[in-house]
Amino acid sequence: MKISIYPHTNVHEFKQRMLQWAMNYPCICYLDSNGYYEGNVYKNYDCLMAVSASPPAPLQGESGAFDVLKGILNNDWAFGFMTYDLKNEIEHLSSNNNDNIEMPLLHFFHPDLLFEIKGEQLIIHHQKESSDETINQLFHEINTQIIPPTETLKPAIQQRVSREEYLATIKQIKQHIALGDIYEMNYCMEFYAENVVCNPQQLYAKLNAASPTPFSCFYRADDHYLICASPERFLMKKGNKLISQPIKGTIRRDLQDPLHDEELKQTLFLDAKERAENVMIVDLVRNDLSRTAKRGTVKVEELFGIYPFRQVHQMISTVTSEVEDGITNPDQLIEIIKTTFPMGSMTGAPKIRAMQLIEDYEKTKRGLYSGTVGYITPDADFDFNVVIRSILYNAGTKYLSFMVGSAITFDSIPEKEYDECLLKATAIIEVLTR
């Protein structure tokens, strides 16, 4: 692809215009870091948006998805998502719970146009045959987009699992932990609304304003939409280095009282239960990375880092490894992904048994929730998020859904886990109902 560079001034407004312009395309992947981690060695971009007028062929059946992905990797940019239920291709597992969103198992595309914002520059990656005049006109079209007034949307949100059912389920999961079946399990529940007609792009703008995060994402696959405010990275490949940054540990913020907010931050850092949850997942990630790592290269670069977000403080650890130099072969790239997917922060430990119990106790098929969205570069680097704090919307069936969850350990108090789930849902509920 060829590049053209243009200056812009109002970054926030320009991003809105850019996404508004993109809504004419059936395939959109919009990734926004929202200014987090400036200067961080693992920060890749300010904002990326890929669009395509040619949707990929729908994936048929429930097998062969990784072979489809392998066929897509051809030294070009590839943007897309992998759903949680690809676990069934990696291990002997199944997904039989209720599914009203009906996302494809996997969806990747090569962009016709790729937009990259770095500081006050817009870099447009386009086909070599595109004339300067064509790209200049495209930039003008984006700059003159009119942002429509925000619509009022107040869907009747329902909860798939009642408080009483939730508390009873946590007690059952704790029995499995007491028996030694698992040490930790991520249990999630669904909130949903039916007969919803909405503007997904506006909904994303509202969610991103209410809860800006470093792995925020808007994804369109025809009538299926992901509206995502994720704070978590699943896996990044940069040269021969792999980076995973699992989140385990959450506490609310107090933006009205800075001193109390700092006390809450310290409370999270010193919380023995949250530390135990975090270190279990760090150990799981270390084990996953070791399957493709050069001997002696798996490291924990940061343990129990506390990072502030709009509504919550999060405990984030950074685990890295090194793979062999020069890995560009699709088989090798897929192997790296398969040995680490699904991410440990959304499953539990041991991972396979935790996923079996997730299927038994949850009532909704996860689909893209706790899956991943990201991109693979022509140089065979990649970066993928964890799909949490997200709204899923099927415009064809008018069904809207979001899920929240928490890590259950032996020390978990069911009522506190329930409260944590509601805390995580707060930003989404406010966006949908205010």
N, C-alpha and C positions, 0 to 999 in steps of 0.2 A: 504494500500500500504506500501511497505518497502522502506527504503531510503539508498542510497549510496552517500558518499561525496568525491569530488575530488578537488584538488587545480587547479587554473589557474592563469595566470599572466596578459596577455593583454586582458582586459575585452572587449574593443571595437571589437577587431578582433575575439575573441571567440564568441561573440553574432552573428556576421556575419556568422561564420562557423556553428553555431548551427541552425540558420534559413535556411541556404543553405541545410544542412542535412535534415531538416524537410520537404522540398518541395516534398519528396516522399510520403507524407501522404495527403489524401483528406481533412482532418480536422485539421486545425492549428489555435491556438489562441496564439499570441505572444504579451506580454504586457511589455513595457519598460518605467521605470520612468525617465531614462536619468539623474540620479543623482540629481534630484530636491528634495528640501525639506528634505535634510539630517538632521536627528535628530528630524524631525517633528513627533509628536505623531500620526498623521494620515497617515504617510508613511508606506505602507505595504510590499514593496518589491523593490529590484533593478530591477529584470527582471524575468518574468514568461513565460514559453512556454509549452503549452499542445498540444499533438498530438493524433490523433486516426485514426486507419485504417478502422474503421467501421462507416461510416456516418450515422447519424440518419435518420429515415424514413422521406421523405418529408411531410411537413404539407399540408394537402389538404383543400381547401376551405378558407373561411375568418372568421372562428369562431373556438372556442375551443383551441386557442393557449395557453392560461394560464392553461387550464387543461392538455395540453401536458407538459408544464413546471412543473406543480405540480407532474406529474407522474415520472419526471426525478429525483426529489429530494429524494434521498435515502441514506443519510449519507455518500455520496461520493463526491469528487470534481466534479463540473459541470462548464463548460466554454461555453459561447455562447453570442448571441446577441438578442435584441428585437428591432424591427423596430418601427418607429414613428407611423405607421398605426395601431398598436395595440390599439391606442386610440379608434378605432371603437368598440372594445370589452368592453371598460370601460364606454364610453358614447355613446349616440345615434348620431353617426357621420358617415361619409363616406369618401372614397378616390377614386376619379374617374379621376384624372389627368394622364397625359402621364407618362408611366413607361417603360424605355428601359433597366434598370438594372435587374429587376425581381428577387430581393432578396426574399427568403422565409420570411414570417411574423416573424418567430422566429426560432432560430437554436441553440440547446444546445447539448453538448456531454460529456461523461465521458472519461477522458484521459486514453490511454494505457500507456503513459509515461508523466511525468510532470517534467520539468526542472526549477530549482529555483536558481537564482544567488544572493548571498549575499556577498558583498565585493569580496574577491578573492577565494570564494568557490562556487563550483557547487554542488547542491543537486539534485540528481536524484530520483524521486519517481517512483517506478516500482512495478510490480506484485510480490507477495511473492514467486511465483514459479521460478522467473528469477534467474539464477545462478550468482555468482560473476563474473565468466568468461564471461558470456554474457554481463553484464553491463560494464565490463572493455573493452570489444571489442567495445561496443557502444561508450564509451568515446573516444577510439582511432579513431573510424570512424569520429566523430565530429571534433577532433583535426587535422585530416589530410584532411579535406575538402579543395578543391581548389576554391577560390573565382574567378569567371570568370570576365574578363574585363567588365566595364560598357558599355552597349550598347548605341548607339545614337538614341534618340527617339524625333521626332519633329512632333507630330500630329497637324492637322489643327483644332485648337480649335475654336468652335463657341459659341456664346452667345445666350441663349434661349430668353432673354428679352433685347431689345435695350435700349439705354440710355433714349430715348424719352418715350418709354413705361414705363420704370421704374419710371421716374419722374411723369408721369401722374398717375400711380398706387399709389404712395405715397400720392399724393394730394387727391385721393379718400379715402385712408385709414384714412387720417387726418380728412376728413369729418365725418367718423364714430366716430372718437374720439370727434369731436366737438358736435355731436348729443348725446354723452353719451353711445354709444354702447359698447365701450371699453376704456381703459385708455392707453393701450400699446399693440403693436402687433409685433411679429417677422416676418418680410417678407424676403423671400429668393428667389434667382434666380439661374438657372443652367447654367454652362458652360459644353460643351461636345465635344467629337470627335468620329468619326465613322471609322470603318475599322482599328482599332488600334491593332497591334500585339506587345506585350511587355512582359518583364520579371517582373512580379509583385513584386517579392522579391527584385530585383535591384531597382525598382521604390520606394519601401519603404525605402531602404537604403539611396537613394538620398534625399527623403523628410525628413527623420529623421535627416540627416546630415545638411540639410538647415534649418530645423525648429524643433530642439529637444524640446520635451514637456514632462510633467510629466505623461500624460495619453496616450502616443503614443501606437499604436496598429497595428498589421498586422493580418488579419483574412482570412482564406481560408475555403470556403464551396464548395467543388468540383470546378466548373468553376467560382465561384463568389468570388471576392476578395474585401476586405476593406484595404485601405492604409491610415493610420490615424495619424495625428499629433495634437491630442486634448490636450488643456491645462486645460480642465474642468472636475471636478468630478460631476457626477449626484447624487449618493447616496452610502453611505458606512454604513454597520452595523458592529459594533465592540462590541461584548457582547450584552448589552441591549441598547447601544447608537447608534443613527442614526446621520450621518453627511452629510450635503449637502453643496456644495460650488459653488453657481451660479456666473457666470461671466456676468456682464453688465457694459460696459465702456471700450473703446479702444482708444489708441492714438499711433501714430507711434513712433519709436525710432530713435535717432541720435547717432549711434555708433562711428561716427568720431569726435564728440564733446561732451565729458562727461558732461560739464557744461550745454550745451543746452539740453542734454538728461535728466538731472535732472530737468531742467525747464519744459520740456514736462511732466515729471512724476507729478510735482506739479500742472501743468495745468489740468491734468486729475483728480487729487484728488480734486481740487477746482471747477471743472466744474459742475454747477448747474443742467444742463440737464442730464449729465451722472449719477449724484447722484440720481436724481429723478427716472431714469430708474432702477438703482440698487435697490433702496429701495422699488419700486413697486414689483420687483421680490422677494426680501427678504420677503416682507409681504405675497406674494403668497406661498412661500416655507414654511413659518411659519404656514400658514393655512393648507397646505397639511400635514405637519408633525403632527399637532395637532390632526389629525383624528385617529392616532394610539398611541399618546403619553400619558404617565402618566400625570396627572394634574399638571400644573405648571413647567413642565420640558423643554418646548420649549424655546431656548435661541439663541440670536445672539451673537456668540463668537467674531466675528470680522466683522465690517462694513466698507466698502470702503477701504479694503486693496489693495495696489497697488503692483503688481508683474511684474518683467521684464521678457520678453521672447526675442527670437532672433530678431523678426521684430517689436514687439509692447510691450507697457505696457498695462496690463489689470487690471480692477477694480474687485476684488473678495471679496465676503462676505462669512462668514461661519455661518451656521445655524445648530443647533443640537437639539436633543430631546432624551428622554429616553422612551423605550417601556417596557412592563412587562418583568421581568426576566424569563429566560429559554424558550424563544420563539424558537422552533426548528420545530414545526409542519409545513408542506408544506402549508397548508391553511393560516396560520398566516403570513408566509413569503411572499406569493403571495399577500396577502391583503396589506402589507406594500408597495410593489412595485406598485400595482394598484392605491393606494391612492396618489401616488406622480408622476405617469407617465402619459403623457410625462412631461419632466422637464419644469418648468416655464420659464427658460431663453430662451427656444426655442419656446414658445407659446405666452404668453402675459397675460393680465389681463383685465377682468375676463377670466379665462382659456378656458372655453367651447366656449364662444362667439368668442374669438380670434381664436380658432381652426376652427370654422365654416368659418370665414372670410379668414383664410389662405387657406382653400380649394377653396374658391371663387376666390381669387386673384392670387394665385401662378399657374404656368403653368406646373409644374413637380411634380409627386408623390414623396414625400420625401423618402419613403422606409427606408433604414438604416441611411440615413442622419438625424440628430437630434434624432436618436434612441440611443441605448446604447450597449456597449460591456463590459463584465466583467466575474466574477466568483462567485460561491457560494462554501464555504468550507464544509468539513464534519461536522464542529461544527455549521453550519447554520449562519456563518458570510458571508458577501458579500461585493463586491466593484465594482461599475459600473461607466464608464466614460460617457461623452456626445460626440456623434459622430459629430464633426465639424472639419474644416480644413482637409478634407478627400477626397481621390479619391476612387471612386467605379468603378469596372471593371468587365465586363462580358466577359470572354475569349471565351465563345461559340459564342456570337454574335459580338465580337470585339468592343463593345461599352464601352466608358470610359466617366465618368461624375464626376463633383464636383459642389457643391452648396455653396454659401455664402449668408449671410444676415445680418440684423441689426435690432435693436429695434426701432420701430416708435412710437413717442409720439406726443402730440400736438405741442411741440416746435421744432420738427424735421424740418430741412431744407433739402428738397429733394436732392439737389446737394451734400450736405455734406454726406448724407446717402449713396449716390451712390459712392462717393469717398472712404468711409469707406469699402464698399463691395469690391472695387477694391484693397484696401490695404490688406484685408484679403486674397484675391486671389493671391497676388503677389508671395508668396512662392511656391504655387502649379504651377502657370504658369511658373515660372523660372525653376522649377524641370522638367517640361514636355518639355520645349522648348529649354533649353540651350544646 
